[in-house]
């Protein structure tokens, strides 16, 4: 399966199932909402895009040559020349103002890198004015590291050195930069250990900055995500508003506010946020998130007990993004409530080709199909809905001509068996999945043996 961070998974689960509250940790308390409400963000988002807030602080704390280099860099950033700006700063990497330079280069890299190569280096490019960098994670062994690529490890070591200097203003700026770097290094990590370490540093830095009232608009948004994933929408909302008031323009801010409004049963507000988010995502051409916003409108209609409107929104989402898991299950939930399990299973049977794709299931298509099924299974949280999905996966599975697709259906049914506590069935379906993958002659897209071993261990423990 594709690499996915634990923080991202937690947040994704909350965002995709707005009617279901995320589990709260009882051993800790969320960051106080007042900390966000009583302070302004550390600079506006527009200002941060050319490092203006950092420059203003550096004027009174950094050497004159460092300030001059930062001034040149900000001018270059205003014209879209991120790579040239970094080269300007790099000239002073070993100067007496090196810690301020390290902070500036880390901020710049996190805001503007266009390619993360194997989690080891980030690449900057000179783009046009007002151009937004397109992020890309590149784990190809054939991609060469070039002169001017920025070492992620070196950035973090340099930021640690800046934090070790007993200068509070520098420490604040270094922590802001390190949070930005670790946010991306966790999403594009060289290995699992780096991912786990990055996530731990990120959460600790965000918590410190939140407690001290030093969150920037983008970091307020990240901290809101952590609050929403680990505590509640109520804990996240003040930080989302802080991000929005600071000019952070990511449509996810509006979408998440809609999710929280639905959670708090403020239905008119939830629907208004969903409409706004859908329009913003449409402007960006992000059909998947536009569909997610339409799904949110469907959830609002469902809570209003308007199944006709809810279904219309769910189906509109599926037209935008065929196989959209949340809206697919949204329709299934409505059918289950109005017509019973048999009709719900039939409905899911009809849409399975959207998830399992058509044509030869080879290469990346196998991973996509597996991820599609996994996404639906993860969202089928209610036991009755999980049973319906299990029934659809197994119904007429023998008529499926492709052994890989049969294997995927058997395996996902096995995971649902395990969730429902039916371990004997889970073992049997997993063995069938393994046999189908073996018969296909292709490398299995899933480690079925590991799953079987876990099932056997659980069964032995019972």
VEXDREN-2710 file (C-alpha; in Angstrom, 1 decimal):
% VEXDREN-2710
k/r/px/py/pz
1/UNK/0.0/0.0/0.0
2/UNK/1.1/3.6/-0.5
3/UNK/3.1/5.3/2.2
4/UNK/0.8/7.3/4.6
5/UNK/1.7/9.0/7.8
6/UNK/-0.1/8.2/11.0
7/UNK/-1.0/11.9/11.5
8/UNK/-2.4/12.1/8.0
9/UNK/-4.4/8.9/8.5
10/UNK/-5.9/10.2/11.7
11/UNK/-6.9/13.5/10.1
12/UNK/-8.2/11.8/7.0
13/UNK/-10.4/9.6/9.0
14/UNK/-11.9/12.6/10.8
15/UNK/-12.4/14.6/7.6
16/UNK/-14.0/11.8/5.6
17/UNK/-16.5/10.8/8.3
18/UNK/-17.9/14.1/9.6
19/UNK/-20.8/12.4/11.3
20/UNK/-18.5/10.4/13.5
21/UNK/-16.5/12.1/16.2
22/UNK/-12.8/11.1/16.5
23/UNK/-11.8/9.3/19.6
24/UNK/-10.3/11.5/22.3
25/UNK/-7.3/10.6/24.4
26/UNK/-8.5/10.7/28.0
27/UNK/-5.0/11.0/29.5
28/UNK/-4.4/14.4/28.1
29/UNK/-6.2/17.7/27.4
30/UNK/-6.3/19.6/24.2
31/UNK/-4.5/23.0/23.8
32/UNK/-6.7/25.6/25.4
33/UNK/-8.8/27.4/22.8
34/UNK/-8.1/30.7/24.4
35/UNK/-4.5/30.5/23.4
36/UNK/-5.5/30.8/19.8
37/UNK/-8.4/33.2/20.4
38/UNK/-6.3/35.7/22.4
39/UNK/-3.5/36.0/20.0
40/UNK/-2.9/36.9/16.3
41/UNK/-1.0/34.6/14.0
42/UNK/2.8/35.3/13.7
43/UNK/2.5/37.3/10.5
44/UNK/0.1/36.9/7.7
45/UNK/0.4/34.1/5.2
46/UNK/1.0/36.5/2.3
47/UNK/3.9/38.1/4.2
48/UNK/5.4/34.7/5.0
49/UNK/5.6/33.8/1.3
50/UNK/8.5/36.3/0.9
51/UNK/9.8/35.7/4.5
52/UNK/8.9/39.3/5.5
53/UNK/8.0/38.4/9.2
54/UNK/11.4/36.7/9.6
55/UNK/13.2/39.7/8.0
56/UNK/11.5/42.1/10.4
57/UNK/12.7/40.1/13.4
58/UNK/16.2/39.6/12.0
59/UNK/16.6/43.4/11.5
60/UNK/17.0/43.8/15.3
61/UNK/18.7/40.5/16.1
62/UNK/20.9/39.4/13.2
63/UNK/24.1/40.8/11.8
64/UNK/23.8/43.5/9.1
65/UNK/25.2/41.2/6.4
66/UNK/22.6/38.6/7.3
67/UNK/19.8/41.2/7.1
68/UNK/21.1/42.3/3.7
69/UNK/21.1/38.8/2.4
70/UNK/17.6/38.3/3.6
71/UNK/16.5/41.5/1.9
72/UNK/17.9/40.2/-1.4
73/UNK/16.2/36.9/-0.9
74/UNK/12.8/38.4/-0.2
75/UNK/13.0/40.5/-3.4
76/UNK/13.8/37.3/-5.4
77/UNK/10.9/35.4/-3.8
78/UNK/8.5/38.2/-4.9
79/UNK/9.5/37.4/-8.5
80/UNK/9.1/33.6/-7.9
81/UNK/12.9/32.9/-7.9
82/UNK/13.1/30.5/-4.9
83/UNK/16.2/28.7/-6.1
84/UNK/18.1/32.0/-6.7
85/UNK/17.0/33.2/-3.3
86/UNK/18.4/30.1/-1.6
87/UNK/21.7/30.5/-3.5
88/UNK/21.9/34.1/-2.1
89/UNK/21.4/32.9/1.4
90/UNK/23.8/30.0/1.0
91/UNK/26.7/32.4/0.5
92/UNK/26.5/33.2/4.3
93/UNK/25.9/29.6/5.5
94/UNK/29.2/29.7/7.5
95/UNK/29.0/33.3/8.6
96/UNK/28.4/34.6/12.1
97/UNK/24.7/34.9/11.2
98/UNK/24.6/31.3/10.1
99/UNK/21.8/30.3/12.5
100/UNK/19.5/33.0/11.0
101/UNK/20.5/31.9/7.6
102/UNK/19.7/28.3/8.5
103/UNK/16.2/29.3/9.6
104/UNK/15.6/31.4/6.5
105/UNK/16.8/28.6/4.2
106/UNK/14.6/26.1/6.0
107/UNK/11.5/28.3/5.8
108/UNK/12.2/29.0/2.1
109/UNK/12.7/25.3/1.3
110/UNK/9.6/24.2/3.1
111/UNK/7.5/26.8/1.4
112/UNK/8.8/26.4/-2.1
113/UNK/10.4/23.0/-2.8
114/UNK/8.9/21.3/-5.9
115/UNK/10.3/17.8/-5.6
116/UNK/11.2/15.6/-2.6
117/UNK/13.7/13.0/-3.9
118/UNK/13.7/9.8/-1.9
119/UNK/13.0/11.8/1.3
120/UNK/16.7/12.8/1.3
121/UNK/16.8/16.1/-0.6
122/UNK/14.4/18.8/-1.7
123/UNK/14.6/20.6/-5.0
124/UNK/13.9/24.3/-5.6
125/UNK/13.1/25.9/-8.9
126/UNK/12.9/29.5/-10.2
127/UNK/9.2/29.9/-11.1
128/UNK/7.3/32.9/-12.4
129/UNK/5.8/35.6/-10.1
130/UNK/2.8/34.4/-8.1
131/UNK/3.4/30.8/-9.3
132/UNK/2.5/28.1/-6.7
133/UNK/5.0/25.2/-6.5
134/UNK/3.6/21.8/-7.4
135/UNK/4.8/19.3/-4.8
136/UNK/6.0/15.9/-6.0
137/UNK/7.4/12.9/-4.1
138/UNK/10.0/11.1/-6.2
139/UNK/11.2/7.7/-4.9
140/UNK/12.7/6.6/-8.2
141/UNK/16.3/5.3/-7.8
142/UNK/17.0/6.7/-11.3
143/UNK/16.5/10.3/-10.2
144/UNK/19.8/11.9/-9.7
145/UNK/20.6/14.4/-6.9
146/UNK/21.8/17.6/-8.4
147/UNK/24.0/20.5/-7.1
148/UNK/21.8/22.9/-5.3
149/UNK/19.4/20.3/-4.0
150/UNK/18.8/20.8/-0.3
151/UNK/19.6/18.0/2.2
152/UNK/16.7/17.4/4.6
153/UNK/19.1/16.0/7.3
154/UNK/21.4/19.0/7.1
155/UNK/18.5/21.4/7.4
156/UNK/17.3/19.7/10.6
157/UNK/20.8/19.5/12.1
158/UNK/21.3/23.2/11.4
159/UNK/17.9/24.0/13.0
160/UNK/18.8/22.0/16.1
161/UNK/21.9/24.1/16.4
162/UNK/19.9/27.3/16.1
163/UNK/17.5/26.1/18.8
164/UNK/20.5/25.3/21.1
165/UNK/21.5/29.0/21.1
166/UNK/20.0/30.7/24.2
167/UNK/18.4/33.5/22.2
168/UNK/14.6/33.3/22.6
169/UNK/13.7/35.2/19.4
170/UNK/16.0/33.0/17.4
171/UNK/14.6/29.9/19.1
172/UNK/11.0/30.8/18.2
173/UNK/11.9/31.3/14.5
174/UNK/14.0/28.1/14.5
175/UNK/11.0/26.1/15.9
176/UNK/8.7/27.6/13.3
177/UNK/11.0/26.6/10.5
178/UNK/11.6/23.1/12.0
179/UNK/7.9/22.5/12.3
180/UNK/7.5/23.4/8.6
181/UNK/10.3/21.1/7.6
182/UNK/9.2/18.1/9.6
183/UNK/5.6/18.5/8.4
184/UNK/6.9/17.7/4.9
185/UNK/9.6/15.3/5.9
186/UNK/7.0/13.1/7.6
187/UNK/4.9/13.0/4.4
188/UNK/8.0/12.3/2.2
189/UNK/10.2/10.3/4.5
190/UNK/13.3/8.3/3.6
191/UNK/12.1/5.4/5.8
192/UNK/9.7/4.6/8.6
193/UNK/12.1/5.7/11.3
194/UNK/12.5/9.1/9.8
195/UNK/8.8/9.4/9.4
196/UNK/8.1/8.5/13.1
197/UNK/10.9/10.9/14.3
198/UNK/9.6/13.7/12.1
199/UNK/6.0/13.3/13.3
200/UNK/7.2/13.3/17.0
201/UNK/9.2/16.5/16.5
202/UNK/6.4/18.2/14.5
203/UNK/3.8/17.5/17.2
204/UNK/6.2/18.7/20.0
205/UNK/7.1/21.9/18.2
206/UNK/3.5/22.7/17.3
207/UNK/2.4/22.1/20.9
208/UNK/5.2/24.5/22.1
209/UNK/4.4/27.2/19.6
210/UNK/0.6/26.9/20.4
211/UNK/1.2/27.2/24.1
212/UNK/3.4/30.3/23.6
213/UNK/1.1/31.9/21.1
214/UNK/3.6/31.8/18.3
215/UNK/1.8/29.8/15.6
216/UNK/2.0/31.1/12.0
217/UNK/-1.1/30.8/9.9
218/UNK/0.1/27.6/8.2
219/UNK/1.2/26.0/11.5
220/UNK/-2.1/27.0/13.1
221/UNK/-3.8/24.9/10.4
222/UNK/-1.5/22.0/11.1
223/UNK/-2.1/22.2/14.8
224/UNK/-5.9/22.3/14.1
225/UNK/-5.5/19.0/12.2
226/UNK/-3.7/17.4/15.2
227/UNK/-6.4/18.7/17.6
228/UNK/-9.2/17.4/15.3
229/UNK/-7.6/14.0/14.9
230/UNK/-6.7/13.5/18.6
231/UNK/-9.4/15.4/20.5
232/UNK/-12.3/17.1/18.7
233/UNK/-13.5/19.6/16.3
234/UNK/-14.2/22.0/19.1
235/UNK/-10.6/21.9/20.1
236/UNK/-9.5/22.4/16.5
237/UNK/-11.9/25.3/15.6
238/UNK/-10.0/28.2/17.3
239/UNK/-6.8/27.3/15.4
240/UNK/-8.6/27.0/12.1
241/UNK/-10.0/30.5/12.7
242/UNK/-6.5/31.7/13.6
243/UNK/-5.2/30.3/10.3
244/UNK/-8.1/31.8/8.3
245/UNK/-7.7/35.2/10.0
246/UNK/-4.0/35.1/9.1
247/UNK/-4.9/34.7/5.4
248/UNK/-4.1/31.0/5.0
249/UNK/-6.0/30.3/1.9
250/UNK/-6.1/26.5/1.7
251/UNK/-9.7/25.4/1.0
252/UNK/-9.2/22.7/3.6
253/UNK/-9.6/25.4/6.3
254/UNK/-13.1/26.1/5.1
255/UNK/-13.9/22.4/4.6
256/UNK/-12.8/21.5/8.1
257/UNK/-14.9/24.3/9.6
258/UNK/-17.8/22.8/7.8
259/UNK/-17.0/19.4/9.3
260/UNK/-16.9/20.9/12.7
261/UNK/-20.1/22.8/12.2
262/UNK/-21.8/19.5/11.2
263/UNK/-20.4/17.8/14.3
264/UNK/-21.9/20.6/16.4
265/UNK/-25.2/20.4/14.5
266/UNK/-24.9/23.9/13.1
267/UNK/-26.4/22.7/9.9
268/UNK/-26.8/26.0/8.0
269/UNK/-23.3/27.0/8.7
270/UNK/-22.0/23.5/7.8
271/UNK/-23.7/23.6/4.4
272/UNK/-22.5/27.1/3.7
273/UNK/-18.9/26.1/4.4
274/UNK/-19.3/23.0/2.2
275/UNK/-20.6/25.2/-0.7
276/UNK/-17.7/27.6/-0.3
277/UNK/-15.2/24.8/-0.1
278/UNK/-16.6/23.1/-3.2
279/UNK/-16.3/26.3/-5.1
280/UNK/-12.7/26.9/-4.0
281/UNK/-11.7/23.3/-4.9
282/UNK/-13.4/23.7/-8.3
283/UNK/-11.2/26.8/-9.0
284/UNK/-8.1/24.7/-8.2
285/UNK/-9.3/21.8/-10.4
286/UNK/-9.2/19.4/-7.4
287/UNK/-12.1/17.2/-8.3
288/UNK/-11.4/14.7/-5.5
289/UNK/-11.7/17.4/-2.8
290/UNK/-14.6/19.1/-4.6
291/UNK/-16.4/15.7/-4.4
292/UNK/-15.5/15.5/-0.7
293/UNK/-17.2/18.9/-0.2
294/UNK/-20.3/17.6/-2.0
295/UNK/-20.3/14.6/0.3
296/UNK/-20.3/16.9/3.2
297/UNK/-23.4/18.6/1.8
298/UNK/-24.9/15.1/1.6
299/UNK/-24.1/14.4/5.2
300/UNK/-25.8/17.7/6.2
301/UNK/-28.9/16.7/4.2
302/UNK/-28.9/13.3/5.8
303/UNK/-28.8/14.8/9.3
304/UNK/-31.7/17.0/8.2
305/UNK/-33.6/13.8/7.3
306/UNK/-33.7/14.7/3.7
307/UNK/-32.6/11.5/2.0
308/UNK/-33.5/12.7/-1.5
309/UNK/-31.2/15.7/-1.3
310/UNK/-28.5/13.7/0.4
311/UNK/-28.5/11.1/-2.4
312/UNK/-28.3/13.9/-5.0
313/UNK/-25.2/15.3/-3.3
314/UNK/-23.6/11.9/-3.0
315/UNK/-24.2/11.0/-6.6
316/UNK/-22.9/14.4/-7.8
317/UNK/-19.7/13.6/-5.8
318/UNK/-19.4/10.3/-7.5
319/UNK/-19.8/11.9/-11.0
320/UNK/-16.9/14.2/-10.1
321/UNK/-14.7/11.4/-8.7
322/UNK/-15.9/8.0/-9.7
323/UNK/-15.3/5.5/-6.9
324/UNK/-15.4/8.2/-4.3
325/UNK/-15.5/6.0/-1.2
326/UNK/-17.4/8.3/1.2
327/UNK/-20.2/9.2/-1.1
328/UNK/-20.4/5.6/-2.4
329/UNK/-21.0/4.5/1.2
330/UNK/-23.4/7.4/1.7
331/UNK/-25.7/6.1/-0.9
332/UNK/-25.4/2.6/0.4
333/UNK/-26.3/3.8/3.9
334/UNK/-29.4/5.4/2.5
335/UNK/-30.4/2.3/0.6
336/UNK/-29.7/0.1/3.7
337/UNK/-32.0/2.3/5.8
338/UNK/-34.9/2.5/3.3
339/UNK/-34.7/-0.9/1.5
340/UNK/-32.7/-3.2/3.7
341/UNK/-29.5/-5.2/3.4
342/UNK/-30.3/-7.1/0.2
343/UNK/-30.8/-4.0/-1.9
344/UNK/-27.8/-2.3/-0.2
345/UNK/-25.6/-5.3/-1.2
346/UNK/-26.9/-5.2/-4.8
347/UNK/-26.2/-1.5/-5.0
348/UNK/-22.6/-2.0/-3.9
349/UNK/-22.2/-4.9/-6.3
350/UNK/-23.1/-2.6/-9.2
351/UNK/-20.4/0.0/-8.2
352/UNK/-17.6/-2.4/-7.4
353/UNK/-16.2/-2.0/-11.0
354/UNK/-15.6/1.7/-10.1
355/UNK/-13.3/0.6/-7.3
356/UNK/-11.6/-2.3/-9.0
357/UNK/-11.2/-0.5/-12.3
358/UNK/-11.6/-2.0/-15.7
359/UNK/-9.1/-3.6/-18.1
360/UNK/-6.0/-5.6/-17.2
361/UNK/-5.1/-5.1/-13.6
362/UNK/-1.4/-4.6/-13.8
363/UNK/1.3/-2.2/-12.6
364/UNK/0.1/0.8/-10.6
365/UNK/-3.6/-0.1/-11.3
366/UNK/-3.3/-3.0/-8.8
367/UNK/-2.2/-0.7/-6.0
368/UNK/-4.9/1.8/-7.0
369/UNK/-7.6/-0.9/-6.9
370/UNK/-6.4/-2.2/-3.6
371/UNK/-6.3/1.3/-2.1
372/UNK/-9.8/2.0/-3.4
373/UNK/-11.2/-1.1/-1.6
374/UNK/-9.2/-0.3/1.5
375/UNK/-10.6/3.2/1.6
376/UNK/-14.2/1.9/1.4
377/UNK/-13.5/-0.7/4.1
378/UNK/-12.0/1.8/6.5
379/UNK/-15.0/4.1/6.2
380/UNK/-17.5/1.2/6.7
381/UNK/-17.3/1.7/10.5
382/UNK/-20.8/0.6/11.4
383/UNK/-21.1/-3.2/11.8
384/UNK/-24.2/-3.4/9.6
385/UNK/-22.6/-1.4/6.9
386/UNK/-19.4/-3.6/7.1
387/UNK/-21.6/-6.7/6.8
388/UNK/-23.2/-5.2/3.6
389/UNK/-19.8/-4.4/2.1
390/UNK/-18.6/-7.9/3.0
391/UNK/-21.7/-9.4/1.3
392/UNK/-21.1/-7.4/-1.9
393/UNK/-17.4/-8.4/-2.1
394/UNK/-18.3/-12.1/-1.8
395/UNK/-21.5/-12.1/-3.9
396/UNK/-20.8/-13.8/-7.2
397/UNK/-17.0/-13.5/-6.7
398/UNK/-16.5/-16.8/-8.6
399/UNK/-17.9/-15.1/-11.7
400/UNK/-15.0/-12.5/-11.6
401/UNK/-12.7/-13.6/-14.4
402/UNK/-9.5/-11.9/-13.1
403/UNK/-7.7/-13.8/-10.3
404/UNK/-6.1/-10.6/-8.9
405/UNK/-9.5/-8.9/-8.5
406/UNK/-10.9/-12.1/-6.9
407/UNK/-7.9/-12.0/-4.6
408/UNK/-8.5/-8.4/-3.6
409/UNK/-12.2/-9.1/-2.9
410/UNK/-11.4/-12.2/-0.8
411/UNK/-8.7/-10.3/1.1
412/UNK/-10.8/-7.3/1.9
413/UNK/-13.7/-9.5/2.9
414/UNK/-11.2/-11.2/5.3
415/UNK/-10.3/-7.9/6.9
416/UNK/-14.0/-7.2/7.4
417/UNK/-14.4/-10.7/8.9
418/UNK/-11.6/-9.9/11.4
419/UNK/-13.2/-6.6/12.3
420/UNK/-16.5/-8.4/13.0
421/UNK/-14.7/-11.0/15.1
422/UNK/-15.3/-13.8/12.7
423/UNK/-11.7/-15.1/12.8
424/UNK/-12.3/-18.5/11.2
425/UNK/-14.0/-16.8/8.2
426/UNK/-11.2/-14.3/8.1
427/UNK/-8.6/-17.1/7.9
428/UNK/-10.5/-19.0/5.2
429/UNK/-11.0/-15.9/3.0
430/UNK/-7.4/-14.8/3.4
431/UNK/-6.2/-18.3/2.3
432/UNK/-8.5/-18.0/-0.8
433/UNK/-7.0/-14.5/-1.5
434/UNK/-3.5/-16.0/-1.3
435/UNK/-4.4/-18.8/-3.7
436/UNK/-5.9/-16.3/-6.2
437/UNK/-2.8/-14.1/-6.1
438/UNK/-0.6/-17.2/-6.6
439/UNK/-2.7/-18.4/-9.5
440/UNK/-2.3/-15.0/-11.2
441/UNK/1.4/-15.4/-11.4
442/UNK/1.9/-11.7/-10.5
443/UNK/3.5/-10.4/-7.3
444/UNK/0.8/-10.1/-4.7
445/UNK/-0.1/-6.5/-3.9
446/UNK/-0.7/-7.3/-0.3
447/UNK/1.2/-9.4/2.3
448/UNK/-1.5/-12.0/2.9
449/UNK/0.8/-14.3/4.8
450/UNK/1.4/-11.6/7.4
451/UNK/-2.4/-11.1/7.8
452/UNK/-2.9/-14.8/8.2
453/UNK/-0.2/-15.0/10.9
454/UNK/-1.9/-12.2/12.8
455/UNK/-5.3/-13.9/12.6
456/UNK/-3.8/-17.2/13.8
457/UNK/-2.2/-15.4/16.7
458/UNK/-5.4/-13.7/17.7
459/UNK/-7.4/-17.0/17.3
460/UNK/-4.8/-18.8/19.5
461/UNK/-5.2/-16.1/22.1
462/UNK/-8.9/-16.6/22.2
END
